[in-house]
Amino acid sequence: MTMKSMTGFGRGEAQNSGVTWSVECSSVNRKQLEVAVNLPRELSELENAVRTEVSAAVSRGRVNVAVRKESATAGADAVRVDQVLAGQYYHAMHALALKLDISSEISLTDITRMPGVITQAQPETATEDAWPSIQEALMGALKQLNTMRAAEGASLRKDIETRLALIESLLESIRAKSATVPEHQRKVLRQRLEDAGLPLPLDDERLVKEIALFADRTDISEELTRAASHVQQFRAYLDGGAPAGRSLDFLLQEFFREFNTMGSKCNNAEIAHHVVTAKTELEKIREQVQNAE
C-alpha cells in the first residue's frame, strides 16, 4: 500500500430523475479518524451510511463530507416569497428608524436580503431514492480524495527516505568515532599526569582502571544497535501494507531517546555534532509523519 498523506480533496457527482447530487470530501490532519457530514435536512438519517463508506476508505484524519442536490428543472413555484415575513421586517425596520430618529429609507432590496423572505423550493427526496445516487457520488469523491492523498504521500515518503538515509550514515560515523574515544581519553589522561609531573606507565593499574571506567560510562554500542534497528523498522513500516502514521510517530520517540542518550554519554565533540544533526533530521521527519495516514 502506498503511503498516504492525510490532506486531500475529492468531488463526485451522480444524476437521477432530473436531480444532480454532488459530494465533496476534504481531509486534514488528526490523530484519529473524524468524519463530519453535512446533508440536506430531510436526508439526515443517511449520516451513518455516509460515515461507514468514509471509514472504509480512510483510516486517519478529519474528513468533511458535504452533500448537495440541484434540480435540473424548476417549476413555476420554485421561488417563494414570504410576504407576511417581508411586511414584518419592513414595519420592524421602520419602527427602529423612528425610535433612533434616523431616515427610514427602506428599499425592496433591503427587504429581500433578509433571512427567509425569499426561498428556493426544493422538493423533498425520499431517503431510499436518494441513497444510490449519493453513494455513487460519494465513492467518486473518496476515490479522488485518496488519489490526492496518495500523490502527496509519495512526496512525503521520498523526503522521509532521504533523511533516513542521512541518519543511517550519521550512525555509521558515530559508531566509527565512538571506537576511538577510550584511546583518546587514555592519551589525554597520560598527558595531564605528565604535565602535572606524575608520569605513569601505560600498564599502570590505576590508569587502566580509570580508562575502563571511562569506556563503560561512554559506551554507546547498545544505543547504536537500537537506533540501527529503528531504521530498519522504520523502513519496514514504510513498505508495509497498512497505514502506519501512528506507529511511525511512536518509533520516532524511541529514535529521539537513543540519540539523546548518545549525546549525554559520548563525551566527544564530533559525535555530539553528529547527534545534533541526526536529531534535526528526526524533527523534520516527525513533521512529515504527522501528516501521514
C-alpha positions in Angstrom: 0.0 0.0 0.0 1.3 3.4 -0.9 2.0 5.9 1.9 -0.8 8.4 2.1 -1.0 12.0 3.3 -3.9 13.0 5.5 -4.5 16.1 3.4 -6.7 15.8 0.3 -9.8 16.8 -1.6 -12.2 15.0 -3.9 -15.5 15.6 -5.7 -18.1 13.3 -7.2 -21.4 13.7 -9.0 -24.4 11.5 -9.9 -27.7 12.2 -11.6 -31.1 10.7 -11.1 -34.6 11.8 -12.1 -33.5 15.3 -13.0 -31.6 15.8 -9.8 -27.8 16.2 -9.7 -26.2 15.0 -6.4 -22.7 16.4 -5.7 -20.4 15.2 -2.9 -17.3 17.0 -1.8 -14.8 15.4 0.6 -11.9 17.2 2.2 -9.4 15.9 4.8 -6.9 17.4 7.1 -4.6 16.1 9.9 -6.0 14.4 13.0 -4.6 11.7 15.3 -7.7 9.6 14.8 -10.4 9.4 12.2 -13.1 12.1 12.5 -15.9 12.4 10.0 -18.2 15.4 9.7 -21.2 15.1 7.4 -23.3 17.9 6.0 -26.5 16.5 4.4 -29.8 18.1 3.3 -32.1 18.2 6.4 -34.6 15.6 5.1 -31.7 13.1 4.5 -30.1 13.4 7.9 -30.8 9.7 8.6 -28.2 8.8 5.9 -25.4 10.2 8.0 -24.4 6.8 9.4 -24.3 5.3 5.9 -22.0 8.1 4.7 -19.7 7.6 7.8 -19.5 3.9 7.1 -18.4 4.5 3.5 -15.8 7.1 4.6 -14.4 4.8 7.3 -13.9 2.0 4.8 -11.8 4.3 2.6 -9.9 6.4 5.1 -8.3 5.4 8.4 -6.9 8.6 9.9 -7.6 12.4 9.6 -10.6 14.7 9.8 -12.8 14.2 6.7 -15.5 16.8 5.9 -18.3 15.5 3.6 -20.7 17.9 2.0 -23.7 16.6 0.1 -25.7 18.9 -2.1 -28.5 18.4 -4.6 -29.6 20.6 -7.6 -32.7 20.2 -9.6 -32.2 20.3 -13.4 -35.6 21.9 -13.9 -37.5 24.4 -11.8 -41.3 24.7 -11.6 -43.3 27.9 -11.6 -43.3 28.0 -7.8 -39.6 27.2 -7.5 -39.0 30.6 -5.8 -41.2 31.5 -2.9 -41.7 34.9 -1.3 -42.9 35.2 2.2 -44.9 38.4 2.0 -46.0 38.3 5.6 -42.5 38.0 6.8 -41.4 40.7 4.5 -44.1 43.0 5.9 -42.9 42.3 9.5 -39.3 43.1 8.5 -40.5 46.4 7.0 -42.5 47.5 10.0 -39.8 46.5 12.4 -37.1 48.4 10.5 -39.4 51.4 10.1 -40.2 51.4 13.8 -36.5 51.2 14.6 -35.7 54.2 12.3 -38.4 56.3 14.2 -37.0 55.3 17.6 -33.4 56.2 16.6 -34.6 59.3 14.8 -32.9 58.4 11.5 -34.0 58.3 7.9 -36.1 55.2 7.1 -35.0 54.7 3.5 -36.0 51.1 3.2 -35.8 49.6 -0.3 -37.1 46.4 -1.7 -33.6 45.1 -2.0 -33.1 45.6 1.8 -36.2 43.6 2.5 -35.4 40.7 0.1 -32.0 40.3 1.6 -33.5 39.5 5.0 -33.4 35.8 6.0 -36.4 33.7 5.0 -38.1 36.3 2.8 -37.1 34.6 -0.5 -36.5 30.9 -0.5 -36.0 28.4 -3.3 -38.4 25.5 -3.1 -36.7 22.1 -3.2 -38.9 19.0 -3.5 -38.0 16.6 -0.7 -36.5 13.3 -1.8 -37.1 10.0 -0.1 -34.1 8.5 1.6 -34.3 5.2 -0.3 -34.4 7.1 -3.6 -31.6 9.4 -2.9 -29.0 7.0 -1.4 -27.9 5.1 -4.6 -27.0 8.4 -6.3 -25.4 9.9 -3.2 -23.4 6.7 -2.7 -22.2 6.8 -6.3 -21.1 10.5 -5.9 -19.5 9.7 -2.6 -17.5 6.9 -3.9 -16.2 9.1 -6.8 -15.3 11.8 -4.3 -13.5 9.4 -2.0 -11.6 7.9 -5.0 -10.4 11.4 -5.9 -9.6 12.2 -2.3 -7.4 9.1 -1.9 -5.7 9.7 -5.2 -4.6 13.1 -4.0 -3.6 11.8 -0.6 -1.5 9.0 -2.3 0.2 11.6 -4.5 1.2 13.8 -1.6 2.1 10.7 0.5 4.6 9.7 -2.2 6.3 13.0 -1.8 6.3 12.6 2.0 7.9 9.2 1.7 10.6 10.4 -0.7 11.6 13.1 1.7 11.5 10.7 4.7 13.7 8.1 3.0 16.2 10.8 2.0 16.5 11.9 5.6 16.5 8.3 6.9 19.5 7.5 4.7 21.4 10.5 6.1 20.6 9.4 9.7 21.9 5.9 8.8 25.1 7.5 7.5 25.4 9.5 10.7 25.0 6.4 12.8 27.9 4.7 11.0 30.1 7.8 11.5 29.2 7.8 15.2 29.9 4.1 15.5 33.4 4.6 13.9 34.2 7.6 16.1 33.0 6.1 19.3 35.5 3.2 19.0 38.4 5.7 19.2 37.1 7.7 22.2 38.6 5.5 25.0 42.1 5.5 23.5 41.9 9.3 23.0 40.9 9.7 26.7 43.8 7.5 27.7 46.2 9.8 25.9 44.6 12.8 27.4 44.9 11.4 31.0 48.6 10.5 30.5 49.3 13.9 29.1 47.7 15.6 32.1 49.6 13.4 34.5 52.9 14.2 32.7 52.1 17.9 32.7 51.5 17.6 36.5 54.8 15.8 36.9 53.2 12.5 37.7 54.0 10.2 34.7 52.6 6.7 34.8 53.4 3.7 32.7 50.8 2.5 30.2 50.1 -0.6 32.2 49.7 1.1 35.5 46.7 -0.4 37.3 45.2 2.9 38.3 45.4 4.3 34.7 43.9 1.1 33.3 41.1 1.2 35.8 40.3 4.8 35.1 40.2 4.2 31.3 38.0 1.1 31.8 35.5 3.2 33.9 35.5 5.9 31.3 34.9 3.4 28.5 32.0 2.0 30.4 30.4 5.4 31.0 30.8 6.5 27.4 29.9 3.2 25.8 27.0 3.8 23.3 27.1 0.5 21.5 23.7 -0.5 22.7 22.2 2.8 21.7 23.7 2.5 18.2 22.4 -1.1 17.8 18.9 0.0 18.8 19.0 3.1 16.6 20.1 0.9 13.6 17.2 -1.4 14.4 14.8 1.5 14.5 16.0 2.5 11.0 15.2 -1.0 9.7 11.8 -1.0 11.5 11.0 2.4 10.0 11.6 1.2 6.5 9.5 -1.9 7.2 6.6 0.3 8.2 7.1 2.4 5.0 7.0 -0.8 2.9 4.1 -2.3 4.9 0.6 -2.8 3.6 -1.2 -0.8 6.3 -1.4 2.9 7.3 1.5 3.4 9.8 1.4 7.0 10.7 0.8 6.4 14.5 3.4 3.6 14.5 6.0 5.8 12.9 5.2 8.6 15.3 5.9 6.2 18.3 9.1 4.9 16.6 10.4 8.5 16.3 10.0 8.9 20.0 12.3 5.9 20.5 14.7 7.3 18.0 15.0 10.6 19.9 15.5 8.7 23.2 18.5 6.8 21.7 20.1 9.9 20.3 19.6 11.9 23.5 21.4 9.1 25.4 24.2 9.1 22.9 24.6 12.9 23.3 24.8 12.7 27.1 27.3 9.8 27.2 29.6 10.4 24.2 32.0 13.0 25.7 33.2 13.8 22.2 32.6 17.0 20.2 32.4 15.3 16.8 29.9 12.7 18.0 27.9 15.4 19.7 27.8 17.3 16.4 26.5 14.2 14.6 23.9 13.7 17.2 22.6 17.2 16.8 22.4 16.8 13.0 20.6 13.5 13.4 18.0 15.0 15.8 17.4 17.9 13.4 16.7 15.4 10.7 14.4 13.4 13.0 12.4 16.5 13.8 11.9 17.1 10.1 10.8 13.5 9.6 8.4 13.9 12.5 6.8 16.9 10.8 6.2 14.8 7.8 4.9 11.8 9.7 2.4 13.9 11.5 0.7 14.3 8.1 0.9 10.6 7.2 -2.2 8.4 7.4 
